[in-house]
Amino acid sequence: MRKQHIILRDEGTRRQLIQMISVLNLEKPWEITVGKFRKKRTNPQNNLRWMWVDDVVAHVREHTGMDKDDINDFFKEKFLSPTRFEIGGETYEKHTTSGLSTEEMAAYMDDIYRWVTSELGILLPLPEDRREP
């Protein structure tokens, strides 16, 4: 059996999962992980964030030399808590948006919007500002 990722939302799915588990061959070890479902950041959120990064780069590049990756890293370090990990006895930190829920991503983007507006004086576009013809 290949690995499966199943989201439990109703009694029917619960019964299917119980049935699936009940027929597993216990001569082999199985890994079963259960956790509360978190909807991950959306593609539109991510696309809007990169549009904002491009807008900031256009505004600051001439004075700072910063590019898209620099600005993206700046925002992550400024507004996100780091994920800490250890390799070879040394501790490292990484700031990433990849594991953010939709709500966490929205809060992160609110932080970016407020900072850019107040510190740089740039009005970033909002989704409702983009009207399709």
Secondary structure, DSSP 8 states (H G I E B T S, - for coil): ---------SHHHHHHHHHHHHTS-TTS-----------B--HHHHHHHHHHHHHHHHHHHHHH---HHHHHHHHHHHHS--EEEEETTEEEEE--STT-BHHHHHHHHHHHHHHIIIII------GGG----
